[in-house]
Amino acid sequence: MARYRGPVEKIERRLGVSLNLKGERRLAGKSAIEKRPYAPGQHGQRRTKISEYGLQLREKQKARYMYGVSEKQCVRTYKEASRRAGNTGENFIALLESRLDNVVYRMGFATTRRLARQIVNHGHILLNGEPANVPSILLKAGAKVAVKERLKTNPQIQRAIELTNQTGLPPWIDVDREKLEGIFSRVPDRAELNLPIEERLIIELYSK
């Protein structure tokens, strides 16, 4: 399945939760789900009973759209999570959080993960001093991420940095806002992540 490129706020309304797909609009209180908290379409306000499978599928779709991964990447992430020691659900989220595009977003270099992925794809990011243009690269603790010199004055990146004054930065990331570089200090614990996702249901779906 190809990556979704349509109107993202319709996805949030369909899934019934904000996935931070529209950074500035959400912070300004203008997100569509706040104005119309029901599914899009003429039958969007109907109440429907969701099956167990439907609940599992919805949680998987939340993770997919939030982190911007394809179905193939999601399955691969699950398989890697199940191979690792510990709780598979927590491993699953930890792997998604360790992706380069997500770390660029968490560091405040982009207002959304979609924009962060675009910045990485276009070769504007240095990873440990070397060019990196693959958004799915998994970072290890201590990895250094920096914006290339030619993009440091880009208005979108400067605006994203300004917004971190409002949103704050997570404790597992250390960022120098002047140099536009940061350190991925560690993989976050699940308890530190305020995510509208029940990863347990995703694992149940894939483990069938």
N, C-alpha and C positions, 0 to 999 in steps of 0.2 A: 504494500500500500504506500503510495507516494505521500510525502509530507503535506499536511493541510496548509493551504495558502489563502484561504478565504477570510471572511470577516470573523475575527477571533472572539468578539464579544457575543456573537451568537452561540459559540461553543460554551462560553461561561453560563449563559442563560439556559442552554439545554441541559448542562450538567448541574445547574443550580448552585454554583459556588464561584467565587472570584479566584482566578488562577494567576493573577498578576500579569495578564497578557497585554494589558494597556497601562503602562507605568504611570505616566503623568495624569491621564484621565482618572485613574483610580485615586491617586493622591489628592486630586482636585475635587473629588466627590462627584465626578461626572460619568462614572462607568455605567454601562447600560443595565447591568444586573441590579444596581441600586434603584434605578428608575422603574425597571420592569422585571421584578424578581420572579419570572415565570418563563417557561420555554417559548421560543419564537414560533410564529405560525398561528393560524386561526384557532387551532385546538390546543394551544400552549397552556391555557389555564385549566384544562381538564385534569382531574385527579385520576391517576392510574396506579394500579398496584404493580410493584416491580418484583420480579421473581428473584430467587437467590442468584441465578446466573446473571440476571440483569444488574444486580448490585455489584457483583464481581467485575462485570464488564465496565460499569460506570467508573469504578475506582481505577481500573487500568487506563481508561481514557483520560481521566484526570491527570495521571502521572505522565502519560504520553504527551498531552497538549501542554502541560505545565513546563516540562523539561524539553519539549520540542524534539522528541525522538520518534523514529518510525517503529512500526510493529516489529520489524526484523531486529532493530536495535534493542527494543524492549525485551524480546525473547532472549537475545544474547546476554543482556544484563541479568535476567533471571537465572540463566544457566550458570553464569559466573558467580552470582550470589549464592546459589545452592551448593556450589563446589567449596565455598569458603567456610571456615569454622564459624560457629555462632548462629545467631538468629537470621534466617534467610531474608525475612522482610526488612530487618534493619540493614543487612548487607546490601539489599536491593537499593534502598534509599541512599546509602552511603556511596555506592557506585555512581548513582546519578548526580549526587552533590560533588563528586570528584571530577566530573567532566570539565574540560577546559572552558567551554562556553559558559557553563554555569558559574565557574569561579570568576570569570571576567564580569559576569553580571553581579555576583555577590560583592565584588570589590568596588562596585559603583562606577565601572567604566561604560556601562550601558544601562538604559532605563528598563529594558526588557531582555529576556533570554534570546528572543528572536533577533534583536539588534546585536546582542553579544555574539551570536553565531555568525551573523553577517560580517562583523568586524574580524573575527577569526578567519573565516573563509577567504576574506580579501587580503589576508596576510599582514594585518596591522598589529599583530601581537608577537612579543618575544617570550619564549618559555625557557627559563634558565639561560638567557642570553642568546638563544638561537631562535630563528624564525619558526613559527608554528601556525599551520593553516588547517589543522584537522580538529574540528570542535569536539569530537568524541574522545580525544586523548585523556586518559585517566591520570590525574596528578597525584604525586606522593607528597607526604608531609615535608615541608621545607621548600617546595617548588616556588620559584620566583617568576612572577608574571608581570610584564611591563608593556605599555603602549609604545609603539614605535614613534620616534621623534617627529616624523612628518605629520602625525595625526594628533599630536598633543594639543593643538589649538583648534581642533575640530569642534564646532558649536554643539553638536549632539553629545560629545563626550564631556565637554565642559558643563553642559546642562545636567548631565547624569551625575557628575561629581557634586554639583550644587545641591541636587536632591538628596544626597546622602546626609546632608545636615538635618533633613527632615526624617529620613528613614533610619539613619544610623547604620553602622557596620557590624556584622556578626563577630563574635569573640574569637572565632577560629581563623580569622584573617587579619593581617596587619598591613595597612595601606599607607603609603606616602602620597598624599593628594597633590603635592607640589610636583613631584617627579612622575606621577602617574605610574607607579609600580607598587607591587605588593607581594607578600609572602603568604602562601597557603600553609598556615602553621600546622594544621592537623585536620583529620576528617571529623566532622561534627558528630556528636552523639544524637541519637534520634530525639531525645527529650529536649534538645536545644532547638529543634526545627518545628516551627509552627506551620505545619502543612495540613491542608484539608484532604488528606489521603489516608485511607486505611490500607496499608500495604499488605496486611494479613489476607484481605480478600483477593488481592492481586496474586499472591502466592498460591492461594487455593485454586484460583482459575488456571494458572499455568501448570499446577502439579497434577491436574486430572489426567 
